[in-house]
Amino acid sequence: MKYLQSSISRAQRITGRCPLICQSSRWLDRSSFKHATALFASAHPLGRFSQHTSYYRIHDTSNSRPLTTSNAQIKQSGLQSLEPGLAVSRSADSTAVFDSESNIQHTTTVQVEPKEFPLVCPGCGAYSQTSIEDEPGYYTTERNDVKLWVAKQQQVKSEEDKETDLVTRSLGSVDPALLQSLGISAPDPTPKQRVADTVPVCGRCHALLYHNDLKQRSIIHPTIDTIRAFLDESPHRRNHIYHVLDAADFPMSLIPNISSVFDIAVRSKNRRAKSHRWAGGQNIQMSFIITRADLIAHSKKDLDQMMPYLQDVLRDALGRYGENIRLGNVWCVSARQAWWTKQLKDEIYQNGGGGWLVGKVNVGKSQLYEAVFPKGYKENSHKTNETQQESKEVELDISHQLLPPLPEEEKYPPMPTVSQLPGTTALPVRNLYGNGRGELVDLPGLPRDGLYEAVNPETAPYLYHARRISAEQITILPGGHSLLISNLIQIKPTDPSLTILAAAFVPMRCSARSNDSATSILNQTQPATTAENIARNLARSEIANTITSAGTFKLAYNVTKERSGPLMRHDAASLSLSTLPFVIFGADLLIEGVGWVELSCQVRKRYIEELGDPDWRPEVEVFSPYGKYIGIRRPMNAYLHIGGARPKPKSQRTQRPRRSMKGVKKEQKRLARIESK
């Protein structure tokens, strides 16, 4: 219901009138569509009712009067189970809203879209439209690439035109003087209009690609049930879900209960367990893909060594369900550095069928799609695949389809738009490969909580963790100090007598401050007088009243062996854990959609003995907007591997200054004079 209310309120801001929700704003189930179809057919026998992917449209073919019906007819058709304003529609002909409390009413009429425009935008997957400029799929002929594309669609050459072109090219190679003597006029040298070879993207994708305009409007994100409805319409019997996770806050981008939603048979550790299961005529399997691995490793070799750790963290995130399952289907790739993308591309090609990239927003699905799509993989077989046949015959009728139409196969098709804007992909982007062997689908991202809701729109790009961060280690001194991250998050030790080391792998400014100073900055009572303070403050003014405690987190993991340095190395002191007089505890504090903070605390064993509780662990209390966006995991010890000062390249290293030769030359001259005497 919250999702519906946000859709309607946003539509009211667009029109100022009756709710108008354009494509990718509301997703409805097939049963609701059937009820509305029966209702409309009974009330308006001359009208037509059709479903257009993510929205519904209604149009009266008899006259242009508003279409109405009674509440009794609504209840009789079965629409009483729908919330008020559930079915809101817009098409190229008209706009309508279905309301269980009022009548079905025609609201406005929009301009019919030219047929020369692309049916869907290849960047975001939205259907083309010409009515709302700041929505996905908007096309206008003011752009040159759109003009060229329209010219290409309108250019139809007949046989007579081809013969005329052949004669014109032949006469163009003859001397003009000879043509004049023969009484033949020279051909017109004016070049013909250029045409576009690639499909243009919509105005929103164009602004994101070429102007990095992150002020574009994000879509209203679908739910997991919508993704399931997409998968139900798959033309393939074998489907493979690639659950995409973000390495920046891994595993907070994990979708809970994803295997039960899609009826996936996850193989247990029992050697007789089945590796697949058929349900509803489909065989659905799943793999986990951790993207943007270059944020957590320097090289591919370091990444391979981290795989056991990543599998353990994923098993912890799955809870009791993950204790008895196999995790051999976990990939950790980097599209930027091309780590394991070639192997993943080969596996996608070998699997065939339907490949579906599922995940939350801003986890790197579109960038991964471009890296692993089997471009150029085309079999020599001339046999038409069932998927290609369906794309040519069945999917031309999109009135009852949630999925967009499947385009014709290209060897190098256009790829989805990649940007930092959450929710860039509006509708599924589909592309065939391997002569119809399979298709790869980039799905819209599911909602993802994050600090983007708490910051100013102009400062939102500063939250995006784009490059690997070499964090500096900050010391939180005892006596009432805490770690402050921008003016959004405060990390405060519950025991003021402890010293905690923090390495913040976040793209925001961090500093150790007293508790009073940190509280005043969070409440925005301390003025930002310097440019540094102004750059540090990212939160909106009204967020100060929402800062609450997100909970208390324990540093529950023993990292003494990793953090003790040469004390436990065999080639150094070679001490054992039992002989050391201290213990080091640590944990990684996760900030959803941003990064993580590595915390470690060294405690003397005598202090734990004095407390009388052998299970005691250091704790920190975290304050954040709305008390959300915080998680914890076992420590990665990233500061020991990718933290610290980054070494400068050889081209920027300052060499040792050359020794002055002034005194040496004087001494040589003096010795030469002595020898001459």
Disulfide bonds with the S-S distance in Angstrom:
none
